[in-house]
Amino acid sequence: MMECQTNEKMHTECSSDEVIVRDYSPSDFPGLYRLLSTVYQSTVTKAELECHYVAPEKEILLAFRDTQLVGCAFLSYNTDYIRRSHTVFVTYVAVDESVRHCGIGRILFSEIEKRARSRGCTAVELTSADSRTVAHAFYQALNFTKKKTTVFIKELG
């Protein structure tokens, strides 16, 4: 096993062959809440999560190392009838800081691609803030390409 290291901090030993990815179930909420609150400062309730993110066109994937939840990905399947494409949009992806750079993200994205192909998707899409350069390098290492797109948002206060 290798020792994982990020930002000069030592992390727990990990091996990606110990990781299992599976679908979210209601009993997973406490661990998922801890991960989302740490990574995204989320305060989502179980009811909100299950109402808005558990649906036929959506999936929540969870990555476990032994019994510890170490990663997640939120997927939304979309069909564009104008440009005739079927894609999966990754709305959120998170890996516990203690096991980053140990292959958890790669395993999650491998499962995302497998599921997308099984649903006939032609692409996996995601957005990422300009400041997240480490994440961008990771996505590029997974063969994602940066598109020439500008996102416009009008805040409604």
QUIFEN-V125894 format. One record per residue. N is the residue number from 1. OMEGA is omega in whole degrees, 0 to 359 (NA if undefined). NEAR is the number of other ideal C-beta (glycine too) atoms within 12 Angstrom. Layout:
N&OMEGA&NEAR, N&OMEGA&NEAR
//
This chain:
1&180&15, 2&175&16, 3&181&16, 4&183&26, 5&178&18, 6&176&21, 7&178&12, 8&177&6, 9&175&14, 10&181&16, 11&182&24, 12&176&25, 13&179&17, 14&175&31, 15&184&19, 16&179&26, 17&178&13, 18&187&22, 19&176&31, 20&177&22, 21&178&34, 22&179&22, 23&175&24, 24&168&31, 25&184&19, 26&180&16, 27&179&15, 28&188&27, 29&182&27, 30&179&15, 31&178&28, 32&178&40, 33&179&26, 34&180&22, 35&181&36, 36&179&35, 37&178&19, 38&186&21, 39&186&26, 40&186&18, 41&183&11, 42&174&22, 43&182&11, 44&177&24, 45&178&16, 46&180&23, 47&178&12, 48&181&15, 49&185&28, 50&177&21, 51&188&12, 52&185&18, 53&176&30, 54&184&25, 55&181&16, 56&181&10, 57&180&20, 58&177&27, 59&170&32, 60&177&40, 61&179&43, 62&176&38, 63&180&42, 64&170&28, 65&192&31, 66&178&15, 67&183&13, 68&175&24, 69&184&37, 70&180&41, 71&178&43, 72&173&44, 73&178&43, 74&184&36, 75&175&39, 76&181&29, 77&185&30, 78&173&24, 79&177&19, 80&183&15, 81&178&8, 82&181&7, 83&177&11, 84&176&10, 85&178&19, 86&185&23, 87&170&26, 88&179&35, 89&178&27, 90&184&37, 91&177&28, 92&170&32, 93&181&39, 94&175&35, 95&178&41, 96&183&34, 97&184&23, 98&181&28, 99&177&39, 100&181&29, 101&180&28, 102&176&32, 103&181&29, 104&179&43, 105&178&36, 106&179&27, 107&178&34, 108&182&42, 109&175&32, 110&178&23, 111&177&32, 112&180&41, 113&179&27, 114&181&19, 115&179&26, 116&179&30, 117&182&18, 118&178&14, 119&178&24, 120&180&15, 121&178&26, 122&181&19, 123&171&26, 124&181&34, 125&172&27, 126&173&34, 127&180&21, 128&181&24, 129&181&12, 130&184&11, 131&185&8, 132&186&15, 133&178&13, 134&177&18, 135&180&27, 136&178&19, 137&178&15, 138&181&25, 139&178&26, 140&177&14, 141&176&16, 142&179&23, 143&169&14, 144&175&24, 145&179&15, 146&179&18, 147&179&13, 148&182&6, 149&174&11, 150&179&9, 151&177&12, 152&178&6, 153&173&8, 154&179&6, 155&178&5, 156&187&4, 157&NA&3
//
